[in-house]
Amino acid sequence: MTMRALIVDDEALARAALARLLKREGGITVIGECADGESAVKTIRQTKPDVVFLDVQMPEMDGFQVIESIGVEQMPATVFVTAFDRYAMRAFDASAVDYLLKPFVADRLSRAIARARDRWQNRQDKDAAQRLFALLDNRYPSDYIRRLAVASGGRIFFVATEEIDWIGAEDNYARLHAGRRVYEVRETLQALMEKLDPREFIRIHRSTIVNVRRIREVQPWFQGSHIIVLQSGEELRMSRYQKEAVDRLLGRRTASARH
């Protein structure tokens, strides 16, 4: 069965070279070429190719942003095209994502096509989506995540951590509250706290994490507890056992900070 391929690269020479090599391969047909990310998103949605040869570095909208626009689970089998050196490619290999290094080598192209064909024939491969998630998240230099993948209505998309007001626990799930929207993720609060930047998020209760940028005021309550008032006016209770959180919010230096 013939695979339908789309080439996305801002360099005309690279597109032409790749198209020539693909024509020599059996079982694959080039159905189109795109010179930028915006047209790539439009073409992918309209033509639904089986495999996309996607340039990583493009002006205005790069390859990663193309994936984000389409949606990880909606992306066809993807072969990244890049001019990165071979050492940088270890990150791609670790994520088990196919890639081609410029200038193109025929044997390497054949292996990439074989991997793409295997992924194409196993469209429900959830591990492939998770590998793309991992690659996208690895773009950030920080040790802490800047977005969370959430499932809603059969789709998976991203919520930027800066958009989150607070997070509440629900058994083994967590509910992300972002404005009027509420998203559910299958993670515990402890697991999320290990991923979130502690300078931006603080645990005020065993069942509540709050974005410190969303806090408007801290009001004393009874028996040493406090009430956190968010910018939205929503009120959250802070446990009296969260003394370090209270000290941080009130600008006090903790014992650990003094040493």
Buried (B, 14 or more C-beta within 10 A) or exposed (E): EEBBBBBBBBBEEBBEBBBEBBEEBEEBEBBBBBBBBBBBBEBBEEEEBBBBBBBBBBEEBBBBBBBBBBEBBBBBBBBBBBEBEEEEBEBBEEBBBBBBBBEBEEEEBEEBBEBBBEBBEEEEBEEBBBBBBBBBBEEEEEEBBBBBBBEEEEEBBBBEBEBBBBBBBEEEEBEBBBEEEEBEBEBBBEEBBEBBBEEBBBBBBEBBBBBBEBBEEBEEEEEEBBBBBBEEEEEBBBBBEBEBBBBBBEEEEEEEEEE
